[in-house]
Amino acid sequence: MNERATLKINGKGHLEIGGMDAVDIAEKYGTPLYVFDEEHIRNMMRVYRDTIEKEYGGNGLVLFASKAFSCMAIYKIAAEEKIGVDVVSGGELYTAVKAGFPVEKAVMHGNNKLLPELELALDNKIGVVVIDSYKEADVLDKLASERKIVQKVMLRINPGVEAHTHAFVQTARTDSKFGFSISDGAAKSITEHVLGKKNLKLLGYQCHIGSQIFEKQSFVLAVGKVMDFMSEIKSELGFEAEALNVGGGFGIWYNDEDPKLKLSDYADFVKTMIDAIKEKAARNSLKLPFLYMEPGRSIVGEAGVTLYTVGAIKDIPGIKKYVAIDGGMFDNPRYALYQSKYSVILANRATEECTEVVTVAGKCCESGDLIAVDVPLPEAKSGDIMAVFSTGAYNYSMASNYNRNFIPAAILVKNGKADYIIKPQTYDDLIRNDVLPDRLK
């Protein structure tokens, strides 16, 4: 694990999260359970915010990417830490509104925003909408006109930088459902279209080159291409962008194939991009744009640990040993989707030597329901508490009730205290929206 002051092995040989023994957590709250380290979340938000303040004179705003983990508590924390959020659905926006988040510091994304979502955004006076289609620009202009407002917008563009990451999370290629390509003239054409709208104010451009990226150069190349495009647009259309959104995508540690980054490393990522922006602005005679960035995974990813209880163990001699847990793809579908790799320990026997290599299997009726493959562990026994690290991003967000299993509860831990931020489900929750028509009664 990527050990830190709030995530360590204590004197009992147990995993400790936020000052709480994981064995005690499992006993009190049950498993499977999402556990979030509040101090680490706040530290990650601060490193981005403070680096923009130090290196860019505060001329920017960190936006927590809601898709990584959306619940009312995370929006409360974001508000307290004086950062913004980005949302990609009406549901994420509604959650932020209900949490009392200042929506003028929210940005809405999405390649196919629905009419009710745009209406919800405008009615709550959202800060910025990132436009991703001609239709959306037309609809948004009409909605803004009906409300007698001028809505601030940005355009999502593709700089043509392909980050070294999983193909399913590369989002800035020419062949992408997101954005408008610079290389084929599409980005220039949509710029002209939006500049012609009376009820839309174009601030600038947004790009996002992918996720789980460790190479600084990918971000530098993307920034350079977008800044060159901004210079071209200023020259040809007379429009100088006042804002630039560089997206997110900073990588985190999942297993020992990944680097273990410190807070200072993330500060260096931001400084590197800021230096590139300053250099390009000076070279192209552009004013320094207001800077948005959208880290999500890196803020909450390593802050999350999922606890499970070991159940059945199946050893197939010469083939594989399966250690089954009380969770599965319904609380973490990322192995099934991406073959994502995780690090695993027995939280109640964390100092014991690993003596075997096992596959961690879930309880779903699905052969592909796996959480981790070929991971080292001590000889596991039924009743052991298993901890899977770096599950704070895209686990709860992508969870489901597949096989009518419960989506696990989530707790927030800090200084040895814990609180629910997502309460446990019940069987009644599973059938809450079921309806029997009269002919079946």
Secondary structure, 3 states (H helix, E strand, C coil): CCCECCEEECCCCCEEECCEEHHHHHHHHCCCEEEEEHHHHHHHHHHHHHHHHHHHCCCEEEEEEHHHCCCHHHHHHHHHCCCEEEECCHHHHHHHHHCCCCHHHEEECCCCCCHHHHHHHHHCCCCEEEECCHHHHHHHHHHHHHCCCCEEEEEEEECCCCCCCCHHHCCCCCCCCCCEECCCCHHHHHHHHHHCCCCEEEEEEECCCCCCECCHHHHHHHHHHHHHHHHHHHHHHCCCCCEEECCCCECCCCCCCCCCCCHHHHHHHHHHHHHHHHHHHHHCCCCCCEEEECCCHHHHCCCEEEEEEEEEEEEECCCEEEEEECCCCCCCCHHHHHCCCCCEEEHHHCCCCCCEEEEEECCCCCCCCEEEEEEEECCCCCCCEEEEECCCCCCCCCCCCHHHCCCCEEEEEECCEEEEEECCCCHHHHCCCCCCCHHHC
